[in-house]
């Protein structure tokens, strides 16, 4: 009998391992807001839906790849590295005894935050030290976290959250909020597991993202190049149930109307739903991050 010209060959172990590695990386890679399975909320209709691909190839309603790594540092009670595209932020949560003077005698705890950027986290080195922008962002992070935690369940403790941007490509404040929630969760879990608090104290999950207008098209999750030329820049912090914690919006050129604001909020909510699914996957080791 004549032998076939082509024989089926079993893949080598190296090829199998390569395939497994690729599949695992692909499943973790990103959260796409157009996926009905992951983001069930209908997206707003763009006034120019046939917009050209963005600078990184995404569609107008698509987020960058998001990866969250828990327990990224050794000593803090809670920590996480969040990667949103090329933006990377290390978030840590430290538990300290005592509360600020204005809470003495209240029986409540406190959550506060600090935000900083490495000098060369951007294209050009910047001088170390806090700026007005840094103070604004760290107050935003603190407000966002306090709004979803029962402070009376903490006792007379303060949780200090530190967000350090090690690489910035737009959306650092939103990434800091999203990653800080994971660090805070793990700090609270350490208190709960050691019987220092009676409950996890978290009411809801929280995340944040940005939306901008470029050439009349609303775009989700702006990178730096897009943010620097956006006509409108909007940062939205929202809970899992869709409640708004904070909206920071600015018209860089022409004013925008209420209809456009509602469209941008809908787009932001769809992105936040995906971010919260990524948070849930990070908190559940048995799930794959979308």
Secondary structure, DSSP 8 states (H G I E B T S, - for coil): ----SS------HHHHHHHHHHHHHHHHH---TT-TTT--S-----TTTT----TTS--TT----EEEEES-SSSSSEEEEEEETTEEEEEEEEEEE---GGGTTT---EEEEEEEE-TTSSSS---SS--HHHHHHHHHHHHHHHTTB-GGGG-SEEEEEEEEEEE-SS-HHHHHHHHHHHHHHHHHHHHHHTTSSSS--B---EEEEEEEEETTEEEES--HHHHTT-SEEEEEEEETTS-EEEEEEEESSS---HHHHHHHHHHHHHHHHHHHHHHHHHH-TTS---
